[in-house]
C-alpha cells in the first residue's frame, strides 16, 4: 500500500531552508561592511614610541644671527651719479668722514639759479631799507629847516613885542609878526607829528624787512649746505657694511648706500614662523649654547609685520661682555614659552602631518596596532601634550601615515 506525503510539510521545509540561506547571506554582507580595514606593514619600516608621564616644558627652537646692537643707514640726501669713492666696505670710519661723492649737473644748475634769486631778493630788500632811511633823512632835513624858520619867527616876535610895548612899532607890523609866529609854530608842530608817524611806520617796515632778510639769509645758508650733500659723510663712527657703490651708477634721493654698525655690543635677530606670533612676548627668556656654555637671552623686541610667512624677533645678550662674539654668527635659540608642568607626553613624529593630532595607531598586541581617536594640547620641538585618548605606557606608531590614512588596523610583521 502506497504512503501519501503531505505537500504542506514540503512547503514548510523549503521556507526554512530559504530563511537559513537569507540569514547566512545577511551575515556575510554585514561582516563585509563591518570588518575593519587592515594593512600589513613591517616593523622595521615604522617608528614605535612610548607615551610617558613626564615634565612638559613649552619651548621652541629657532636660528638667530648676531648683529651689532646699534646701526644707522647711510642715505642719499641728494640724488646723482657716483663720482668718487673714498672708502671700502668693512672699513672703520669716523663721524663726518667722506664716504663718496655724487654729482648731478641739473641739481647743481638749479641750486645756482636759486642762489642767484635769493641773493637778488636780499639786495632788493636792502635797497628798500636804504630808501626808507633816505626818506627819514630827508624828513629830518626838512624838519631842521622848519624849526629854523620857527626860531626866526619867535625871535622876531620877542623883539617886536618889546618895540610895540614901547610904542615904537606900528600896530599893523606887530599884527603881521604875531600871525607869522603863529603860522610857523603850527607848521612846526604839524611837521613834527608827521615826521614822528613816518619814523614809526618806517621802523615797523624796516623791522619787517630785516626779518625777511634774515629768512632769506637762512634759506641761502640751507641751500649752500644742501650743495654739500653731494658729498656723502659718515653719520657716526663705526664699521661700514653693505656699502657697494659703483662709479657712474645713479642713486635717487633717500636711497640707502650702506650701513654703519656701532661696534659696542651685539643682539640676536631671527626670522620666526608666523605660527608663533601670538606666543612670543617681550621679556621672555631663553638660552643659546656658546662654546659649551649656556648663555641667557631675553626677547627685546617683536616686530609683528609678517613677510613670506615669517616675522622678526630681536633678543638681548645680557652677559655678552665676556663673550667673543662676531657679526653673522648663528645660534640655535631655545625660547621658553611657559614653565614646566608634569603631564602625559607623546614624542613628536611625522604622523601629525596626516592626522593633525586627531588620531593615532596604538600597538594593542605583539603584532597589531589599532586606530584610536586622541586629543593633543601644547607642543614643543620634542613632545606633544596629551589631553585625551592615551595613557603612560601606551606604545604608538609615530612615523608617517601616508600609505594607510584610511586603514583602521595595522598588522605588524617582522
C-alpha positions as CSV (number, residue, x, y, z in Angstrom):
1,X,0.0,0.0,0.0
2,X,1.5,3.5,-1.0
3,X,2.2,6.2,1.6
4,X,0.7,9.6,1.0
5,X,3.1,12.5,1.5
6,X,1.7,15.9,2.5
7,X,2.6,18.8,0.3
8,X,2.2,21.2,3.2
9,X,5.2,19.7,5.0
10,X,7.4,20.0,1.9
11,X,6.5,23.7,1.7
12,X,7.5,24.4,5.3
13,X,10.8,22.7,4.8
14,X,11.6,24.8,1.7
15,X,10.7,28.0,3.6
16,X,13.0,27.0,6.5
17,X,15.9,26.4,4.1
18,X,15.3,29.7,2.3
19,X,15.3,31.5,5.7
20,X,18.6,29.9,6.7
21,X,20.2,31.0,3.4
22,X,18.9,34.6,3.8
23,X,20.4,34.7,7.3
24,X,23.7,33.4,6.1
25,X,23.8,36.0,3.2
26,X,22.8,38.8,5.6
27,X,25.6,37.8,8.0
28,X,28.1,37.7,5.1
29,X,27.0,41.2,3.9
30,X,27.1,42.6,7.5
31,X,30.5,41.1,8.1
32,X,31.9,42.5,4.9
33,X,30.6,46.0,5.8
34,X,31.7,46.0,9.5
35,X,35.0,44.3,9.1
36,X,37.8,46.7,9.8
37,X,40.2,47.6,7.0
38,X,43.6,46.2,7.7
39,X,47.1,46.7,6.3
40,X,50.3,44.7,6.8
41,X,53.5,46.6,7.5
42,X,57.0,45.6,8.6
43,X,58.1,46.7,12.0
44,X,61.4,47.8,10.5
45,X,59.6,50.4,8.3
46,X,57.8,52.2,11.2
47,X,58.8,54.0,14.4
48,X,57.2,53.0,17.6
49,X,57.4,55.3,20.7
50,X,56.1,55.0,24.2
51,X,53.7,57.6,25.8
52,X,55.3,58.9,29.1
53,X,54.3,60.7,32.2
54,X,56.9,63.4,32.3
55,X,57.6,67.1,32.8
56,X,56.4,69.1,29.8
57,X,58.1,72.5,29.1
58,X,56.5,74.7,26.4
59,X,59.5,75.9,24.4
60,X,60.6,76.5,20.8
61,X,63.9,76.4,19.0
62,X,64.9,78.7,16.1
63,X,68.0,80.0,14.5
64,X,69.3,83.6,15.1
65,X,72.2,85.7,13.8
66,X,74.3,88.1,15.7
67,X,74.1,91.7,14.6
68,X,75.5,94.9,16.1
69,X,73.4,96.4,18.8
70,X,73.0,99.7,17.1
71,X,73.3,100.5,13.4
72,X,72.4,103.5,11.2
73,X,71.7,103.6,7.5
74,X,73.7,105.8,5.2
75,X,71.1,107.5,3.0
76,X,71.5,109.6,-0.2
77,X,70.3,113.1,0.5
78,X,70.8,114.5,-3.0
79,X,70.5,112.0,-5.9
80,X,73.1,111.8,-8.5
81,X,75.8,109.5,-10.1
82,X,78.8,108.3,-8.1
83,X,81.8,110.4,-9.0
84,X,84.3,109.4,-6.3
85,X,84.5,106.6,-3.7
86,X,86.8,107.2,-0.7
87,X,86.4,104.0,1.5
88,X,85.6,100.3,1.1
89,X,83.0,98.0,2.6
90,X,84.1,96.8,6.0
91,X,86.3,99.8,6.8
92,X,86.1,101.5,10.2
93,X,85.0,105.1,9.6
94,X,84.8,108.2,11.8
95,X,81.8,110.5,12.2
96,X,81.9,113.1,9.4
97,X,84.4,111.1,7.2
98,X,83.7,111.4,3.5
99,X,82.5,108.1,2.0
100,X,81.6,109.0,-1.6
101,X,80.9,112.0,-3.8
102,X,77.9,112.2,-6.1
103,X,77.3,114.6,-9.0
104,X,74.1,115.9,-10.6
105,X,74.5,118.7,-13.1
106,X,70.8,119.5,-13.3
107,X,70.5,119.8,-9.5
108,X,73.7,121.9,-9.4
109,X,72.3,124.3,-12.0
110,X,69.1,124.5,-10.1
111,X,71.0,125.4,-6.9
112,X,72.9,128.2,-8.7
113,X,69.6,129.6,-10.0
114,X,68.0,129.5,-6.6
115,X,71.1,131.1,-5.0
116,X,71.1,133.9,-7.6
117,X,67.4,134.5,-7.0
118,X,67.7,134.6,-3.2
119,X,70.7,137.0,-3.4
120,X,68.7,139.3,-5.7
121,X,65.8,139.3,-3.2
122,X,68.2,140.2,-0.4
123,X,69.6,143.0,-2.4
124,X,66.1,144.3,-3.2
125,X,65.2,144.2,0.5
126,X,68.4,146.1,1.5
127,X,67.6,148.7,-1.2
128,X,64.1,149.1,0.3
129,X,65.7,149.6,3.7
130,X,68.0,152.2,2.3
131,X,65.2,154.1,0.6
132,X,63.3,154.3,3.9
133,X,66.5,155.6,5.7
134,X,66.9,158.2,3.0
135,X,63.3,159.2,3.4
136,X,63.8,159.6,7.1
137,X,66.9,161.7,6.5
138,X,65.1,163.9,4.0
139,X,62.3,164.5,6.6
140,X,64.8,165.3,9.2
141,X,66.4,167.9,7.0
142,X,63.0,169.4,6.3
143,X,62.2,169.5,10.0
144,X,65.5,171.3,10.7
145,X,64.6,174.0,8.1
146,X,61.1,174.4,9.6
147,X,62.5,174.6,13.2
148,X,64.9,177.3,11.9
149,X,62.0,179.3,10.4
150,X,60.1,178.9,13.7
151,X,63.1,180.1,15.7
152,X,63.4,183.2,13.4
153,X,59.7,183.9,13.8
154,X,60.0,183.6,17.6
155,X,63.0,185.9,17.8
156,X,61.2,188.5,15.7
157,X,58.1,188.1,17.8
158,X,60.0,188.7,21.0
159,X,61.7,191.8,19.6
160,X,58.6,193.3,18.0
161,X,56.7,192.7,21.3
162,X,59.1,194.9,23.2
163,X,59.0,197.6,20.4
164,X,55.3,197.6,20.3
165,X,55.0,197.9,24.1
166,X,57.3,200.9,23.9
167,X,55.1,202.3,21.1
168,X,58.0,202.2,18.7
169,X,56.4,199.6,16.3
170,X,53.2,200.2,14.5
171,X,50.2,198.1,15.3
172,X,49.9,196.8,11.8
173,X,53.5,195.5,11.8
174,X,53.0,193.9,15.2
175,X,50.0,192.0,13.9
176,X,51.9,190.7,11.0
177,X,54.7,189.5,13.3
178,X,52.1,187.7,15.5
179,X,50.5,186.0,12.5
180,X,53.8,184.8,11.2
181,X,54.9,183.4,14.6
182,X,51.5,181.5,14.9
183,X,51.9,180.1,11.4
184,X,55.5,178.9,12.0
185,X,54.6,177.4,15.3
186,X,51.6,175.4,14.0
187,X,53.6,174.4,10.9
188,X,56.4,173.1,13.1
189,X,54.0,171.1,15.3
190,X,52.3,169.5,12.3
191,X,55.5,168.6,10.6
192,X,56.9,167.1,13.9
193,X,53.8,164.9,14.2
194,X,54.1,163.8,10.6
195,X,57.8,163.0,11.0
196,X,57.2,161.1,14.2
197,X,54.5,159.0,12.5
198,X,56.6,158.5,9.4
199,X,59.5,157.3,11.5
200,X,57.3,154.9,13.4
201,X,55.9,153.4,10.2
202,X,59.4,153.2,8.8
203,X,60.7,151.5,11.9
204,X,58.0,148.8,11.5
205,X,58.7,148.4,7.8
206,X,62.5,148.2,8.5
207,X,61.8,145.5,11.1
208,X,59.8,143.5,8.7
209,X,62.4,143.9,6.0
210,X,65.1,142.7,8.5
211,X,63.0,139.6,9.3
212,X,62.6,138.9,5.6
213,X,66.4,139.4,5.0
214,X,67.1,137.0,7.9
215,X,64.8,134.4,6.5
216,X,66.4,134.8,3.0
217,X,69.9,134.5,4.5
218,X,68.9,131.3,6.4
219,X,67.4,129.9,3.1
220,X,70.7,130.8,1.4
221,X,72.7,129.0,4.1
222,X,70.5,125.9,3.8
223,X,70.8,126.0,0.1
224,X,74.6,126.2,0.3
225,X,74.6,123.4,2.9
226,X,72.4,121.3,0.5
227,X,75.1,121.7,-2.1
228,X,77.4,119.9,0.3
229,X,75.1,116.9,0.4
230,X,76.6,115.6,-2.8
231,X,79.5,114.6,-0.5
232,X,78.2,111.6,1.5
233,X,79.6,111.7,5.0
234,X,79.5,109.1,7.8
235,X,76.7,110.0,10.2
236,X,78.6,108.3,13.1
237,X,81.7,106.3,13.9
238,X,81.6,102.5,13.3
239,X,82.2,99.8,10.8
240,X,80.8,100.3,7.3
241,X,78.7,97.4,5.9
242,X,76.5,96.8,2.8
243,X,78.5,99.6,1.1
244,X,78.8,98.7,-2.5
245,X,78.6,101.8,-4.7
246,X,79.7,101.7,-8.3
247,X,81.4,104.6,-10.1
248,X,79.0,106.2,-12.5
249,X,75.9,104.5,-11.0
250,X,73.0,106.8,-10.3
251,X,71.2,106.9,-6.9
252,X,67.9,108.6,-6.1
253,X,67.2,110.8,-3.1
254,X,66.6,108.7,0.0
255,X,68.2,105.5,-1.4
256,X,70.3,103.5,1.0
257,X,74.0,103.5,0.1
258,X,75.2,101.4,3.1
259,X,75.0,100.9,6.8
260,X,77.3,101.8,9.7
261,X,77.4,99.4,12.6
262,X,78.3,100.7,16.1
263,X,80.7,98.1,17.4
264,X,79.5,98.4,21.0
265,X,77.6,95.2,21.7
266,X,75.6,92.7,19.8
267,X,72.0,91.4,19.6
268,X,70.4,88.3,18.1
269,X,67.9,88.7,15.2
270,X,65.7,85.8,14.0
271,X,63.0,85.2,11.4
272,X,60.3,83.1,13.1
273,X,57.3,81.3,11.6
274,X,54.1,83.3,11.9
275,X,52.5,80.4,13.9
276,X,54.4,81.6,17.0
277,X,53.5,85.3,16.7
278,X,50.9,85.2,19.5
279,X,53.3,83.1,21.7
280,X,56.4,85.2,21.7
281,X,56.3,88.3,24.0
282,X,58.8,90.9,25.2
283,X,61.0,89.9,28.1
284,X,60.5,86.1,27.6
285,X,63.7,84.2,28.5
286,X,65.7,81.6,26.6
287,X,69.2,80.4,26.1
288,X,71.9,79.6,23.5
289,X,74.9,77.3,23.6
290,X,78.2,79.1,23.1
291,X,81.5,77.2,23.4
292,X,79.8,74.5,25.5
293,X,78.1,77.0,27.9
294,X,74.5,78.0,28.2
295,X,74.1,81.8,27.7
296,X,70.9,83.6,28.7
297,X,68.9,85.6,26.1
298,X,65.9,87.8,26.5
299,X,63.3,88.8,23.9
300,X,63.8,92.6,23.5
301,X,61.5,93.3,20.5
302,X,58.9,91.5,18.5
303,X,58.2,93.0,15.0
304,X,54.7,91.8,14.1
305,X,55.0,92.6,10.4
306,X,54.7,89.2,8.5
307,X,56.8,88.8,5.3
308,X,56.6,85.5,3.5
309,X,55.1,83.8,6.5
310,X,57.7,84.9,9.0
311,X,58.3,87.8,11.4
312,X,61.4,89.2,13.1
313,X,62.4,88.9,16.7
314,X,65.3,90.7,18.4
315,X,66.9,89.3,21.6
316,X,69.3,90.8,24.1
317,X,72.5,89.1,25.4
318,X,72.8,90.4,29.0
319,X,76.1,88.6,29.6
320,X,77.9,89.4,26.3
321,X,80.8,91.3,27.9
322,X,82.8,88.2,28.3
323,X,81.8,86.6,25.0
324,X,84.0,86.8,21.9
325,X,81.1,87.5,19.5
326,X,81.3,88.2,15.8
327,X,78.8,89.7,13.4
328,X,77.0,86.9,11.5
329,X,77.4,84.1,14.0
330,X,74.4,81.7,14.0
331,X,72.9,80.3,17.2
332,X,70.1,77.9,18.0
333,X,67.9,79.8,20.4
334,X,65.8,77.8,22.9
335,X,63.0,80.1,24.0
336,X,60.8,79.2,27.0
337,X,57.1,79.9,26.4
338,X,55.8,78.6,29.7
339,X,57.0,76.8,32.8
340,X,57.4,73.0,33.4
341,X,54.3,71.0,34.3
342,X,54.0,67.3,34.8
343,X,51.7,65.6,32.3
344,X,51.3,62.8,29.8
345,X,53.5,63.5,26.8
346,X,53.8,61.9,23.3
347,X,57.1,62.0,21.3
348,X,56.8,64.1,18.1
349,X,56.7,62.4,14.7
350,X,55.6,62.8,11.1
351,X,52.2,61.0,11.8
352,X,50.9,64.5,12.7
353,X,51.1,65.6,9.1
354,X,48.3,63.2,8.1
355,X,46.2,63.2,11.3
356,X,46.6,66.8,12.6
357,X,46.8,65.2,16.0
358,X,43.3,63.8,16.0
359,X,44.1,60.1,15.9
360,X,47.0,57.7,16.1
361,X,47.8,54.0,15.8
362,X,48.2,52.3,19.2
363,X,50.0,49.0,19.5
364,X,47.5,46.7,21.2
365,X,49.3,43.4,20.8
366,X,52.6,41.9,19.7
367,X,51.7,42.1,16.0
368,X,48.7,44.5,15.9
369,X,48.0,48.2,16.1
370,X,44.6,49.9,16.1
371,X,43.5,53.4,15.1
372,X,42.4,55.5,18.1
373,X,41.0,59.0,18.5
374,X,43.1,61.3,20.6
375,X,43.3,64.9,21.6
376,X,46.6,66.8,21.9
377,X,47.4,70.2,23.5
378,X,50.6,72.2,23.5
379,X,53.8,71.1,21.7
380,X,57.5,71.8,21.8
381,X,60.3,70.5,19.5
382,X,60.3,67.1,21.4
383,X,56.8,66.3,22.6
384,X,53.1,66.8,22.3
385,X,51.0,67.3,25.4
386,X,48.3,64.5,25.6
387,X,44.9,65.6,26.8
388,X,42.7,62.6,25.9
389,X,43.0,59.1,24.4
390,X,46.4,57.9,25.6
391,X,47.9,57.0,28.9
392,X,51.5,56.5,30.1
393,X,53.0,53.2,28.8
394,X,50.9,53.1,25.6
395,X,53.1,52.3,22.6
396,X,52.2,54.3,19.4
397,X,53.4,54.5,15.8
398,X,54.8,58.0,15.3
399,X,56.2,57.6,11.7
400,X,54.2,58.8,8.7
401,X,50.8,57.5,7.7
402,X,50.9,58.4,4.1
403,X,50.2,54.8,2.9
404,X,47.5,53.9,5.3
405,X,45.4,57.0,6.1
406,X,42.1,55.1,5.6
407,X,43.3,51.9,7.4
408,X,41.9,51.0,10.9
409,X,44.1,48.1,11.8
410,X,47.8,47.5,11.1
411,X,49.2,44.0,11.1
412,X,52.8,44.2,12.2
413,X,55.3,41.6,10.9
414,X,59.0,41.3,11.5
